[in-house]
Amino acid sequence: MTRGELEHAIRAACDVTGDTELWIFGSQAILGQYPRAPEALRQSAECDVAPKNRPEKVDLLDAVLGELSQFHRTHGFYVHGISTEAATLPQGWQERAVKVQNENTRQYAGYCVEAHDLAASKLVAFRDKDRSFVRVLLSERLVSAETLLDRIRNLEPLEERERLVRWVNSIRQDLT
């Protein structure tokens, strides 16, 4: 996915939901803070979004813009409606979200999860692809290990916090 495609997803999702603002989760949220993010971070064809002011419209996104929809077949990417409760994010993530709003979004606003918050959330899932994603963020210096560790410590509730701290410290050692 490219930044232009993210902006298209914002525009389409707002049109479908009748909302003017969205939360953007998942790997493609990186395009908010880093419009020219490395290719390794832009592999997904899926843009996870939640209507900010009309959360009851979340399921409509999958029906109209979701995987295998006409939108997906036409544009090569799709929008996945997701509730904000589905993601585990550090406290205060909303205030740090990166706003994407411009002429290409028709002034609709997409609030992308900030890179450190995104990395912490990816580590909670702890799938191979999520660990690889965070490793690229760290190796490309798009996130700092120290800030990421702070965000991990602000995840609530999380019993596996120490495992994530050990993983980040291990990767930090590998990269030095």
C-alpha positions in Angstrom: 0.0 0.0 0.0 1.2 3.5 -0.7 0.4 6.8 1.0 -1.9 7.7 -1.9 -3.8 4.4 -1.4 -4.1 5.1 2.3 -5.6 8.5 1.5 -8.0 6.8 -1.0 -9.0 4.3 1.7 -9.7 7.2 4.1 -11.9 8.9 1.5 -13.8 5.8 0.6 -14.3 4.7 4.2 -15.6 8.1 5.2 -18.0 8.1 2.2 -19.3 4.7 3.1 -19.8 5.4 6.9 -20.9 9.0 6.7 -18.2 9.8 9.2 -15.6 12.5 8.7 -12.9 10.9 10.9 -11.4 7.5 11.2 -8.9 5.6 13.4 -6.4 3.7 11.4 -4.8 0.6 12.9 -2.6 -2.1 11.6 0.6 -2.0 9.6 -0.5 0.6 7.1 -1.0 3.2 9.9 2.8 3.6 9.5 2.1 5.7 6.4 0.6 8.4 8.5 3.9 9.2 10.2 6.2 7.9 7.4 4.5 8.5 4.0 7.6 6.9 2.2 7.9 4.0 4.6 10.3 1.2 3.5 8.6 -1.4 1.2 9.0 -4.1 3.9 6.5 -2.1 6.0 4.0 -1.7 3.2 3.3 -5.3 2.2 -0.3 -5.5 3.4 -3.1 -4.8 1.0 -5.4 -4.3 4.0 -6.2 -1.0 5.7 -7.7 -1.5 9.2 -10.0 1.4 10.2 -12.7 2.3 12.7 -15.1 5.1 12.2 -14.3 7.6 15.0 -17.7 9.1 15.5 -20.0 6.4 14.0 -18.6 3.2 15.4 -21.8 1.4 14.7 -21.0 1.6 10.9 -17.8 -0.5 11.2 -19.4 -3.7 9.7 -20.5 -1.7 6.7 -16.9 -1.2 5.7 -16.2 -4.9 5.2 -19.4 -5.3 3.2 -18.6 -2.4 0.8 -14.9 -2.0 0.8 -13.6 -5.3 2.3 -11.6 -8.2 1.0 -12.8 -9.6 -2.3 -15.2 -6.7 -2.7 -15.5 -4.8 -6.0 -13.4 -2.0 -4.4 -10.7 -4.6 -3.7 -10.8 -6.0 -7.2 -10.7 -2.6 -8.7 -8.0 -1.0 -6.6 -5.8 -3.9 -5.4 -6.3 -3.0 -1.7 -9.2 -3.2 0.7 -10.5 -1.6 3.9 -11.2 -3.8 6.9 -13.6 -2.4 9.5 -12.3 -3.1 13.0 -13.5 -1.9 16.4 -11.1 0.2 18.5 -11.4 -2.5 21.3 -9.9 -5.1 19.0 -6.5 -3.6 19.2 -4.3 -3.6 22.4 -2.6 -0.2 22.5 -0.6 1.8 25.0 -2.4 4.3 27.2 -2.7 7.7 25.5 -2.4 6.4 22.0 -5.3 8.6 20.8 -3.4 11.8 21.7 -0.4 10.6 19.8 -2.2 9.5 16.6 -0.9 11.1 13.4 -3.5 13.0 11.5 -3.7 12.5 7.7 -6.0 15.1 6.2 -5.5 16.8 2.8 -7.0 17.5 -0.6 -6.7 13.8 -1.6 -8.7 12.7 1.5 -11.3 15.4 0.6 -10.4 16.9 4.0 -11.7 13.8 5.8 -9.3 12.9 8.6 -7.6 9.6 9.3 -5.8 9.3 12.6 -3.0 6.8 12.2 -1.6 5.0 15.2 1.8 6.5 16.0 4.8 4.3 15.1 5.8 3.4 18.7 2.2 2.6 19.7 1.8 0.6 16.5 5.0 -1.4 17.3 3.8 -2.1 20.8 0.5 -3.3 19.5 2.2 -5.5 16.9 4.3 -7.1 19.6 1.2 -8.0 21.6 0.0 -10.1 18.7 3.5 -11.6 18.5 3.0 -13.3 15.2 6.1 -13.8 13.0 5.0 -11.1 10.6 4.4 -8.7 13.4 7.8 -9.3 15.0 9.4 -8.9 11.5 7.5 -5.6 11.1 8.8 -4.3 14.4 12.3 -5.5 13.7 12.3 -3.3 10.5 11.0 -0.3 12.4 13.9 -0.7 14.8 16.6 -1.4 12.2 15.5 1.5 10.1 15.4 3.7 13.2 11.8 4.7 12.6 11.2 3.8 16.3 13.6 3.9 19.2 13.9 0.9 21.5 13.7 3.1 24.6 10.4 4.7 23.6 9.0 1.3 22.5 9.9 -0.1 25.9 8.1 2.7 27.6 5.0 2.1 25.5 5.1 -1.6 26.3 5.1 -0.8 29.9 2.0 1.3 29.4 0.0 -1.6 27.9 -3.0 -2.5 30.1 -3.6 -5.3 31.0 -0.8 -7.4 29.8 0.6 -10.4 31.6 3.3 -11.0 28.9 4.9 -7.6 29.2 8.3 -9.0 30.4 8.5 -11.3 27.3 8.0 -8.3 25.1 10.7 -6.3 27.0 13.1 -9.2 26.6 12.4 -9.5 22.9 13.0 -5.7 22.2 16.2 -5.8 24.3 17.4 -8.9 22.3 16.7 -7.2 18.9 18.4 -4.0 20.1 21.5 -6.1 20.9 21.4 -7.8 17.5 21.2 -4.4 15.7 24.2 -2.9 17.5 
